[in-house]
Amino acid sequence: MKNRRKKIIGGIAVTVILVVGGGYAWAATSDQQELDNSNPEEIEVTEEQALTTFSDEYDQTVESLELETSRDGYMYDVESYDNQTEYNTTIDANSGDIIDTKSDNDDDEDEEEHRYELDQQEAISREEASEIAENEAGGGQAREWKLERVSDSTQIWEVNVLENGNETEVAINAEDSEVLEVEQDDD
């Protein structure tokens, strides 16, 4: 009886491990497939238009702007803040519509965190950042971008370049075009 119980419990444990592990593998593969299947030529809304849509709707300071793929196509993610709250706003890169806004109240623990205001006008364009990143990666196509102010004096573009299933992330100083870091995904 004890042997049978151990076999049943062991079988359940193995099944749980396979289901959970398979779920993680599927999620990682799904994210990579979204990136593989993304087409930057389908992006209809520029960064400037997305930020204008955002500022017309909200009176918040923008910290970063990210353009990434989703199951529904390209989406902008605008990270912003005011005196007491952090916000994430999603804007459809094809229609320009605001899809979602989430907020998170600042905790007292976050007081040490310093925020910086994005100045998109002082940054090189996404197209320029893409060209630099593609050259640094040795080919491929830029597929995801993030423009972020990281200090009072520095804004960076983080550009993900994809070639033959291999991803390279290139960090570029958004104001003087200097390449700061190149990291290849070894997965």
Sequence and secondary structure as in RCSB ss.txt:
>XXXX:A:sequence
MKNRRKKIIGGIAVTVILVVGGGYAWAATSDQQELDNSNPEEIEVTEEQALTTFSDEYDQTVESLELETSRDGYM
YDVESYDNQTEYNTTIDANSGDIIDTKSDNDDDEDEEEHRYELDQQEAISREEASEIAENEAGGGQAREWKLERV
SDSTQIWEVNVLENGNETEVAINAEDSEVLEVEQDDD
>XXXX:A:secstr
 HHHHHHHHHHHHHHHHHHHHHHHHHHHHHHHHHHHH  GGG  S HHHHHHHHHHH   EEEEEEEEEETTEEE
EEEEEE SSEEEEEEEETTT  EEEEEEEE  GGGGG       GGGS  HHHHHHHHHHHHTS EEEEEEEEEE
ETTEEEEEEEEEETTEEEEEEEETTT  EEEEEE   
